[in-house]
Amino acid sequence: MIKFFRKVRQNLLLENKTGKYFKYAIGEIVLVVIGILIALQVNNWNTDRINKNRVKQYAKSLIQDLSNDIEMINVSQFQAIKSHKRIDSLKNYISSTDPENLSNTDLFVLTHDIMYRPYLWNRSTFNEMKNVEILQYFKNDSLKKKLIAYESYSYHLDEDFAQDMTQAHRAEESISEIMDLNNPYFSQMLILENDRFNDPDLDLFKTKDYLNAKKEDTTLQIDNEEDLRKFINVFIRIQDSYRIRAFKEMNEIKENAKEIIQLLKNEYN
């Protein structure tokens, strides 16, 4: 084709048809420009198609990650609620029992394993999206804002977890100060609860290990009300934090995840 155009130009020059030559040359330039524009447009269409497919694949991965997050939060929330209720039982038990009659075994059951499970966020897909700058191809601005807000909220909950862990460590120190943990059946109860950590039907007060531990029950290392108040105050602070975590924040981030999943399904299914 190039040889054909060159030959036409040469013939026009040989025939001394300069005017026609320039018109032809201009026409040839216009054709070349049109060809380049068409090629660019085809390339843009192809790039857009590839990006749309990538966005769709990332959307599917995000849906899976967020679904896994919801399941993970459900476990942590269950444990936080269980601890919140257990602290209510602890407060009632101490307030209704004379200090000298408090059972070492009962206090162990009401105070052990007070911390909820750590968060294990599924951030790999979203982190990869940011690294390859694919988020810009998500056309729904509301969806993009919700994704960014969700990530920010998850980091906020990580900070809350660190604070709760610090309080839990303080509670463990308080437990060691007033309780005798040297009971062989205590470890058996810990193993049982670890195996059934997400079982709503587990009640340690109804287990054989609890009954056996009661047979070898010992007295507390303190028996005055002032030290007991200091002890229970540590758990009240934990309960106040768990009230926010379990009944507000965890619910909110789960709802955020569900909204994002629905938007992703509406846009890219």
Disulfide bonds with the S-S distance in Angstrom:
none
